[in-house]
Amino acid sequence: MPAPANDNRVQPRGLRRADAARYLGISPSHFDLQRKAGNIPAPKQMLGVVLWDRQELDQLFDGVSVANDDDGYWDKACGSESQNT
């Protein structure tokens, strides 16, 4: 059943990893691979939670280049950072 036109549900701007992957229509594991390859923008850490910005994901989907000024957080958290770093 469709939501009413005056539906006031909040659409979060910050998405956790699995939600960000789902938002793009890909699996979390493919999201991780694309993140590692630098094709997905870096997450932000807010209030102790790692979140991807919905607007940056929209830009990615629209084909707009999104700056990837990553500090390597997610790679470090996943244990996939280079041994030399």
Order of alpha helices (4+ residues) and beta strands (2+ residues): beta-alpha-alpha-beta-beta-alpha-alpha
